[in-house]
């Protein structure tokens, strides 16, 4: 039997979820084709705000990668906006000329941002906040700094404002109503929110009616003029005043459309073979813009597509604002009324405000600000219409106070009924999570997310899910799913790196202050890590903190077990000469250096040098043309080479020349851990390039680039990055790969561990396939080298850090008496 | 009491020592590491880790602790005691700053020489 054809218009979160339900129940029921107007796969739109603020990247928020579509046999047409539905022929046709037949059609066209018809609305720099393209445009604008004006003080507008501020822009929010988020918050909570935004340096203007967007004369935004004549200069204007269901396509096809596409309880439109799903839908007079109702609809359609008869009966929704550091929760109806009572709790010093609206002893609305942990519990009581008269007196204090239970947060979760909703986005209840943990033996948050979807969308219920894991697993659960950097913080390396960028933290004290370090001056673990991250992220602005460097990097030599040092001068690509060897021999004699040894990286190591002698040793070596070999650095160490076409009868390329070129290009750069390279002139691989951090194996047709090898604590052959044909390309790829590692690696994490964590394919994709990305990495490396390529030995010979090498005082017995 | 009446020996200026760093003072009875914290307190310990003899003056100074550069033992600068899981102690020489000068207690220096 041939499969039925299912065509979906739109590739947002709702159809993605619908397909997951469909495939879960019957993988083979339909041949699925998706038309997506956006040029990409399905991603988690709720996470756009963290992408804007820099707390997450696009890659972090992908729901279904390309592999998923292949695996499930789904045809995905990207950048294919559908222009026409022909209901009699049962086909849809896209702008770029693709036509597909359907047996069943799902319209999931989502919504469009509402554009206020102001003069100037079409100028360059007027943006909306709806998809990743909008975010990219905002991030682009943020690079130049200046002021952004956000029109709209609702959920989206405030998230946009907070994100732009974190990207370093000055931000003004214009809101027509007297208080922020008036649809979700009562005036008191709206005021607290306004104060919080002002405290963050965001200029909030309520009752602000925009009159026109001002032109700079060249078609770009110059600013905005308000009705009262005030003018505010700005380089971008973001309109975030609401959304309208995108129903034009359905209307043209002759389906019944009001505000949105009209559907019955089975989510069918006027045409029984056509369903509508998501923000484009109007059900019982309601349109929805939050994810939970859309997911409920998705489940109903999946069921009906497989012959079921479940129905959708509308949703009660709860809202959380996704701005880091602002805790806000609202649900239901909280307008005042004669038949309504309210319970309010204010704690000004703690910045807490809670308000419950009751009718007939049942909660009908809840607003929580500053402390939202009880939100789901109140929401549960609200949805179930529970009678709360028994616990009225303590209700506002939350669940932990009911029945005299102790104030243990896990006790509150333990006390929740089995059907209490934990994850509002995905409609996951407590019993489902607990069941999955027990049946499948889940022990990590990621596992629970993968199996149940709980906390996999907006992530605000993560704390609750973790508490559930704690309750279910007891001591078997290690809540530190992220290993903290050290005892001074609960944040892991990735979080710290991300926050340094997004909060633009540029000194170690700033990092410790803003990220709430628990120790006063850090420790020997976090200080060198932070110093590296700051050097790597702000090469031109950050002043290296020598006191945060390990002794080897402070004195540019390697400390030995007896407190003496070893010194390794650079020998580019492992090549040397009689002059250099003679100079080394002279230094060894002059300073009575007890041991001289060849290293694994083709260098000469002089061991047992007294610290006081180091500057004089370097001075002599410097006269012979030597610079520091950085054999002590978490940075570029050596490029080992074979003799290649210069001498070897098997050599295919000038491996020595390439090795020297790479080393001269990359010396001085700091990396998360030491970085050792090698270039072999043929696959016989005499330079042992296939166990290096980065290696090149020359072949007749070019240069095979390898990476992520190890021959130390672990032994691991390299992965192949790819083949390039010229030396220039080889250099560009190696440099770009190094920069990617510099930007993402955890301190002391060798490249093979980083690569395993990120994924070899992802690295190949960014370095081999994505030319723009590769060039951008390359450019950033080149920029940072401007500040890194200073020979530390000659600096110290000329007197820098003199104090390091001399005793402060010499006390003889007489002086002490 | 006698113990209170320490004589002090000046070894140099506070500014000779980098903040969150250390300098070495050579004595007949071995080196002393003189530490300066981020808020300009000074401490002096024997420059020798009781574990494997590592030079503590070369370690990273954080808060009022120093981490030995050889195997990461951490010592409290005020007491000389190892912290965390490690057990051990480094002899302390009393130190203070007066008028921008760093002073070491002569009694402690004398006691070290006598040992």
Contacts between the chains, C-beta under 8 A, distances in Angstrom:
chain1	res1	chain2	res2	distance
A	519	B	62	7.3
A	519	B	63	6.1
A	520	B	38	7.8
A	520	B	63	4.8
A	521	B	20	6.9
A	521	B	37	7.6
A	521	B	38	5.5
A	521	B	61	7.8
A	521	B	62	4.4
A	521	B	63	4.2
A	522	B	62	5.3
A	522	B	63	7.9
A	523	B	60	8.0
A	523	B	62	5.1
A	523	B	63	8.0
A	523	B	65	7.7
A	523	B	67	7.1
A	523	B	74	7.6
A	524	B	59	7.1
A	524	B	60	4.3
A	524	B	62	6.3
A	524	B	67	3.4
A	524	B	72	6.4
A	524	B	74	7.2
A	527	B	60	6.1
A	527	B	62	6.2
A	528	B	60	7.3
A	546	B	18	7.5
A	547	B	18	6.0
A	547	B	19	6.8
A	547	B	20	3.9
A	547	B	21	5.1
A	547	B	60	7.2
A	547	B	61	6.7
A	548	B	20	7.6
A	548	B	60	6.9
A	549	B	60	7.9
A	550	B	60	6.9
A	550	B	69	6.9
A	551	B	58	4.2
A	551	B	59	7.1
A	551	B	60	8.0
A	551	B	69	4.4
A	554	B	58	7.9
A	555	B	58	7.8
A	559	B	55	7.9
A	559	B	58	6.4
A	559	B	69	5.6
A	559	B	70	7.2
A	561	B	52	6.9
A	561	B	70	6.9
A	562	B	53	7.5
A	563	B	53	7.3
A	563	B	54	7.0
A	563	B	55	4.5
A	563	B	58	7.5
A	803	B	16	6.3
A	803	B	17	7.6
A	803	B	18	6.8
A	803	B	23	6.3
A	807	B	23	7.1
A	807	B	24	4.7
A	807	B	25	6.3
A	807	B	26	4.8
A	807	B	31	7.5
A	808	B	11	5.9
A	808	B	12	5.0
A	808	B	16	5.6
A	808	B	17	6.9
A	808	B	23	3.7
A	808	B	24	6.3
A	808	B	25	5.4
A	808	B	34	6.3
A	808	B	102	8.0
A	809	B	11	4.0
A	809	B	12	5.6
A	809	B	25	4.8
A	809	B	26	7.4
A	810	B	25	7.4
A	810	B	26	4.5
A	810	B	27	7.9
A	811	B	9	6.8
A	811	B	11	7.2
A	811	B	25	6.1
A	811	B	26	6.9
A	811	B	27	4.6
A	811	B	28	7.6
A	811	B	109	6.7
A	812	B	27	7.9
A	812	B	28	6.5
A	813	B	28	5.4
A	813	B	113	5.9
A	815	B	9	6.6
A	816	B	9	6.1
A	816	B	27	7.2
A	816	B	106	5.8
A	816	B	109	4.2
A	816	B	110	5.9
A	816	B	113	6.7
A	817	B	106	7.1
A	817	B	110	6.8
